[in-house]
Amino acid sequence: MGKVESFSLDHTKVKAPYVRLIAAQKGPKGDMVSNFDLRLVQPNQNAIPTGGLHTIEHLLASLLRDRLSGYIDCSPFGCRTGFHLILWGEHSTTEVGKALKDALGVIANDIQWKDVPAVSKYSCGNYRDHSLFSAKEWSKTVLDQGISSDPYVRKLI
């Protein structure tokens, strides 16, 4: 089996919330792809309930696409502590962190149910498992703690 970088990360040493560059890889044609760890809650101490995480996922898909060039995908971790963010090109953790902070601020303060994209049985594979209330509360919690540009030392963005 291939080595998975995040499985070798010591999850007891990191200090969430943070943005961490997992890897920037050059493809066979020279294109760069960056993979980020957007850790919203402390591993093994808490987890975002699936309804809230699912709603945050749908909202980040639109909000981060508007704030970061080269957006490819933002997918939740199975442990429900954050997301993988995949972007074309090279980006700094500060740039990504500012975009994340802004997007979570919009979720916490501005979004209404009518604004959440793809929440019907036609556009979502589990449309019943959403919670805007949870998404807003978790976004507020992350913002209150501050997002760090470093996973080990709190360097707030």
VOLUMRO-429465 format. One record per residue (C-alpha): x negated, y negated, z; residue in one letter; residue number from 1. Coordinates in nm, 2 decimals. Each point is the difference from the previous one (the first is absolute). Last residue first. Layout:
! VOLUMRO-429465
u,v,w,code,pos
X,Y,Z,A,NUM .
...
***
This chain:
! VOLUMRO-429465
u,v,w,code,pos
0.40,-3.48,1.06,I,157 .
-0.10,0.13,0.34,L,156 .
-0.34,0.15,0.04,K,155 .
0.07,0.27,0.26,R,154 .
-0.30,0.23,-0.02,V,153 .
0.04,0.37,-0.10,Y,152 .
0.24,-0.01,-0.30,P,151 .
-0.13,-0.34,-0.14,D,150 .
0.21,-0.26,-0.18,S,149 .
0.23,-0.01,0.30,S,148 .
0.37,-0.05,-0.01,I,147 .
0.16,-0.18,0.30,G,146 .
0.18,0.15,0.30,Q,145 .
0.30,-0.22,-0.04,D,144 .
0.00,0.06,-0.38,L,143 .
0.00,0.38,0.05,V,142 .
0.29,-0.03,0.26,T,141 .
0.20,-0.23,-0.23,K,140 .
-0.04,0.24,-0.29,S,139 .
0.11,0.29,0.22,W,138 .
0.31,-0.19,0.11,E,137 .
0.09,-0.10,-0.36,K,136 .
-0.04,0.35,-0.14,A,135 .
0.20,0.14,0.29,S,134 .
0.29,-0.23,-0.06,F,133 .
-0.03,0.06,-0.38,L,132 .
0.05,0.37,0.06,S,131 .
0.00,0.24,-0.29,H,130 .
0.06,0.38,-0.01,D,129 .
0.33,0.02,-0.20,R,128 .
-0.17,-0.08,-0.33,Y,127 .
-0.22,0.32,0.01,N,126 .
-0.11,0.04,-0.36,G,125 .
0.06,-0.37,-0.08,C,124 .
0.13,-0.17,-0.32,S,123 .
0.32,0.17,-0.08,Y,122 .
0.09,0.09,0.35,K,121 .
-0.03,-0.37,0.09,S,120 .
-0.27,-0.18,0.19,V,119 .
-0.22,-0.11,-0.28,A,118 .
-0.10,-0.35,0.11,P,117 .
0.06,-0.16,0.34,V,116 .
0.13,-0.36,-0.06,D,115 .
0.37,0.07,0.06,K,114 .
-0.10,0.13,0.35,W,113 .
-0.15,-0.33,0.09,Q,112 .
-0.36,-0.10,-0.01,I,111 .
-0.12,-0.33,0.14,D,110 .
-0.17,0.02,0.34,N,109 .
-0.15,0.34,0.06,A,108 .
-0.02,0.12,-0.36,I,107 .
-0.13,-0.33,-0.12,V,106 .
-0.26,0.00,0.28,G,105 .
-0.10,0.35,-0.09,L,104 .
-0.06,-0.11,-0.36,A,103 .
-0.22,-0.30,0.12,D,102 .
-0.20,0.22,0.23,K,101 .
-0.05,0.26,-0.27,L,100 .
-0.11,-0.26,-0.25,A,99 .
-0.25,-0.14,0.25,K,98 .
-0.12,0.34,0.09,G,97 .
-0.06,0.09,-0.37,V,96 .
-0.21,-0.31,-0.05,E,95 .
-0.18,0.05,0.33,T,94 .
-0.07,0.37,-0.08,T,93 .
-0.17,-0.12,-0.32,S,92 .
0.11,0.11,-0.34,H,91 .
-0.17,0.18,-0.28,E,90 .
0.19,0.10,-0.31,G,89 .
0.33,0.18,-0.06,W,88 .
0.19,0.05,0.33,L,87 .
0.11,0.29,0.22,I,86 .
0.15,-0.06,0.34,L,85 .
0.02,0.30,0.24,H,84 .
0.25,-0.07,0.27,F,83 .
0.05,-0.01,0.38,G,82 .
0.05,0.19,0.32,T,81 .
0.27,0.24,-0.13,R,80 .
-0.21,0.31,0.04,C,79 .
0.09,0.09,-0.36,G,78 .
-0.17,-0.32,-0.11,F,77 .
0.23,-0.23,-0.20,P,76 .
-0.07,-0.09,-0.37,S,75 .
-0.09,-0.33,-0.16,C,74 .
-0.07,0.02,-0.37,D,73 .
-0.17,-0.16,-0.30,I,72 .
-0.04,-0.37,0.08,Y,71 .
-0.26,-0.16,-0.23,G,70 .
0.05,-0.35,0.13,S,69 .
0.13,-0.03,0.35,L,68 .
0.28,-0.22,0.13,R,67 .
0.30,0.08,-0.22,D,66 .
-0.08,0.38,-0.01,R,65 .
-0.04,-0.03,0.38,L,64 .
0.36,-0.12,0.04,L,63 .
0.16,0.25,-0.24,S,62 .
-0.14,0.33,0.12,A,61 .
-0.04,-0.15,0.34,L,60 .
0.38,-0.02,0.03,L,59 .
0.06,0.36,-0.10,H,58 .
-0.27,0.12,0.24,E,57 .
0.13,-0.21,0.28,I,56 .
0.34,0.16,-0.05,T,55 .
-0.15,0.35,0.01,H,54 .
-0.21,-0.08,0.31,L,53 .
0.31,-0.13,0.18,G,52 .
0.21,0.30,-0.08,G,51 .
-0.29,0.24,0.07,T,50 .
-0.07,-0.13,0.35,P,49 .
-0.34,-0.18,0.02,I,48 .
-0.25,0.20,0.20,A,47 .
-0.17,-0.05,0.34,N,46 .
-0.30,0.10,0.20,Q,45 .
-0.15,0.26,-0.22,N,44 .
-0.12,-0.27,-0.25,P,43 .
0.04,-0.36,0.11,Q,42 .
0.26,-0.17,-0.22,V,41 .
0.00,-0.20,-0.32,L,40 .
-0.30,0.16,-0.18,R,39 .
-0.03,-0.12,-0.36,L,38 .
-0.27,0.24,-0.12,D,37 .
-0.12,-0.13,-0.34,F,36 .
-0.09,0.18,-0.33,N,35 .
-0.17,-0.21,-0.27,S,34 .
-0.01,0.10,-0.36,V,33 .
-0.27,-0.13,-0.23,M,32 .
0.01,0.05,-0.38,D,31 .
-0.32,0.11,-0.16,G,30 .
0.14,0.24,-0.26,K,29 .
-0.07,0.31,0.21,P,28 .
0.15,-0.17,0.31,G,27 .
-0.19,-0.20,0.25,K,26 .
0.11,0.06,0.36,Q,25 .
0.05,-0.25,0.29,A,24 .
0.05,0.20,0.32,A,23 .
0.18,-0.01,0.33,I,22 .
0.01,-0.37,0.04,L,21 .
0.15,-0.07,0.34,R,20 .
0.29,-0.23,0.09,V,19 .
0.08,-0.01,0.37,Y,18 .
0.27,0.03,0.26,P,17 .
-0.14,0.20,0.17,A,16 .
-0.33,0.06,0.18,K,15 .
-0.19,0.30,-0.13,V,14 .
-0.21,0.23,0.23,K,13 .
0.25,0.28,0.08,T,12 .
0.08,0.05,-0.37,H,11 .
-0.35,0.11,-0.07,D,10 .
0.01,-0.01,-0.38,L,9 .
-0.10,0.34,-0.15,S,8 .
0.35,0.08,-0.11,F,7 .
0.02,-0.35,-0.16,S,6 .
-0.28,0.08,-0.24,E,5 .
0.17,0.32,-0.15,V,4 .
-0.26,0.25,-0.10,K,3 .
0.10,0.24,-0.28,G,2 .
0.12,0.35,0.08,M,1 .
***
